[in-house]
Amino acid sequence: MTTQKTFEFNVDTDIPVLLVDSMASFLREDGMMLVRLGVSMPEGIQEQVRLMIPSKALHHMLDAMCQQTQHYPAKAVKENATIKKPSKS
C-alpha cells in the first residue's frame, strides 16, 4: 500500500495570475530544468515567467497534469523543444 503526500498551498493573493500559451524547456547537466512560459502576442511570444525545477519534481507535476486533463501523449517531444500553441487553421 502506498501513501501519497499532500501539501497545502499557502495562498498569496498579491501574486498575479498569468495567462500562458507557450513553453520552452531546457535540461541542465545538474538535473534542473529551466522552464520558460510565455504568451503569444502580435509582436511574438512575450515571456511571462522563468522557473527552475528539479527534473524529478517536474516529472511528477507533468504526470499530475496528464491525469487531471486525461491527456497522455503517445510520443515524447524531442529534447529542448519549444512547445507553442497550435495554429488555427
SEMARFI-576030 format. One record per residue (C-alpha): x, y negated, z; residue in three letters; residue number from 1. Coordinates in steps of 0.05 Angstrom, whole numbers. Each point is the difference from the previous one (the first is absolute). Layout:
% SEMARFI-576030
+--------+--------+--------+------+------+
!      x !      y !      z ! resn ! resi !
+--------+--------+--------+------+------+
!      X !      Y !      Z !  ALA !  NUM !
...
+--------+--------+--------+------+------+
***
This chain:
% SEMARFI-576030
+--------+--------+--------+------+------+
!      x !      y !      z ! resn ! resi !
+--------+--------+--------+------+------+
!      0 !      0 !      0 !  MET !    1 !
!     28 !    -68 !    -20 !  THR !    2 !
!    -17 !    -65 !     33 !  THR !    3 !
!      0 !    -65 !    -38 !  GLN !    4 !
!     27 !    -63 !     33 !  LYS !    5 !
!    -46 !    -59 !     -5 !  THR !    6 !
!     21 !    -72 !      9 !  PHE !    7 !
!    -42 !    -60 !     15 !  GLU !    8 !
!     17 !    -63 !    -38 !  PHE !    9 !
!      2 !    -65 !     40 !  ASN !   10 !
!    -36 !    -48 !    -46 !  VAL !   11 !
!     33 !    -68 !    -13 !  ASP !   12 !
!    -54 !    -44 !    -32 !  THR !   13 !
!     53 !    -50 !    -21 !  ASP !   14 !
!     28 !     47 !    -52 !  ILE !   15 !
!    -31 !    -14 !    -68 !  PRO !   16 !
!    -31 !     55 !    -43 !  VAL !   17 !
!     34 !      3 !    -68 !  LEU !   18 !
!    -27 !     26 !    -65 !  LEU !   19 !
!     51 !     44 !    -37 !  VAL !   20 !
!     -7 !     39 !    -64 !  ASP !   21 !
!     71 !     17 !    -19 !  SER !   22 !
!     58 !     34 !     34 !  MET !   23 !
!     74 !     12 !    -11 !  ALA !   24 !
!     40 !     47 !     45 !  SER !   25 !
!     73 !     16 !      6 !  PHE !   26 !
!     32 !     56 !     40 !  LEU !   27 !
!     64 !    -19 !     37 !  ARG !   28 !
!     57 !     48 !     16 !  GLU !   29 !
!    -16 !     -5 !     74 !  ASP !   30 !
!    -70 !     30 !     -9 !  GLY !   31 !
!    -37 !    -66 !      4 !  MET !   32 !
!    -48 !    -23 !    -54 !  MET !   33 !
!     -6 !    -72 !    -22 !  LEU !   34 !
!    -72 !    -11 !    -20 !  VAL !   35 !
!    -20 !    -64 !    -35 !  ARG !   36 !
!    -75 !    -15 !     -7 !  LEU !   37 !
!    -26 !    -53 !    -47 !  GLY !   38 !
!    -61 !    -28 !    -34 !  VAL !   39 !
!    -10 !    -10 !    -75 !  SER !   40 !
!     -5 !    -73 !    -20 !  MET !   41 !
!     -4 !    -31 !    -70 !  PRO !   42 !
!     74 !    -21 !      9 !  GLU !   43 !
!     20 !     71 !     20 !  GLY !   44 !
!      3 !     41 !     63 !  ILE !   45 !
!      5 !    -42 !     63 !  GLN !   46 !
!     35 !     36 !     57 !  GLU !   47 !
!    -43 !      0 !     64 !  GLN !   48 !
!     41 !     42 !     48 !  VAL !   49 !
!     64 !     41 !      7 !  ARG !   50 !
!      2 !     60 !     47 !  LEU !   51 !
!     57 !     45 !     23 !  MET !   52 !
!    -29 !     68 !     19 !  ILE !   53 !
!     36 !     64 !     19 !  PRO !   54 !
!    -15 !     48 !    -58 !  SER !   55 !
!    -27 !     53 !     47 !  LYS !   56 !
!    -50 !    -50 !     30 !  ALA !   57 !
!    -20 !    -23 !    -70 !  LEU !   58 !
!    -12 !     72 !    -20 !  HIS !   59 !
!    -49 !      8 !     58 !  HIS !   60 !
!    -35 !    -66 !    -17 !  MET !   61 !
!     -8 !     21 !    -73 !  LEU !   62 !
!    -28 !     67 !     21 !  ASP !   63 !
!    -51 !    -35 !     44 !  ALA !   64 !
!    -19 !    -47 !    -58 !  MET !   65 !
!     -8 !     59 !    -47 !  CYS !   66 !
!    -46 !     35 !     50 !  GLN !   67 !
!    -42 !    -63 !     11 !  GLN !   68 !
!     -8 !    -15 !    -74 !  THR !   69 !
!     -6 !     73 !    -21 !  GLN !   70 !
!     54 !    -13 !    -53 !  HIS !   71 !
!     55 !     51 !     -6 !  TYR !   72 !
!     48 !    -16 !    -57 !  PRO !   73 !
!     17 !     61 !    -42 !  ALA !   74 !
!     67 !    -27 !    -23 !  LYS !   75 !
!     52 !    -40 !     38 !  ALA !   76 !
!     18 !    -70 !    -26 !  VAL !   77 !
!     72 !     -7 !    -22 !  LYS !   78 !
!     48 !    -25 !     54 !  GLU !   79 !
!      3 !    -76 !     10 !  ASN !   80 !
!    -60 !    -11 !    -46 !  ALA !   81 !
!    -41 !    -63 !      1 !  THR !   82 !
!    -74 !     15 !      9 !  ILE !   83 !
!    -46 !    -51 !    -32 !  LYS !   84 !
!    -75 !     -9 !     -3 !  LYS !   85 !
!    -30 !     36 !    -60 !  PRO !   86 !
!    -15 !    -46 !    -58 !  SER !   87 !
!    -72 !    -10 !    -19 !  LYS !   88 !
!    -12 !     28 !    -70 !  SER !   89 !
+--------+--------+--------+------+------+
***
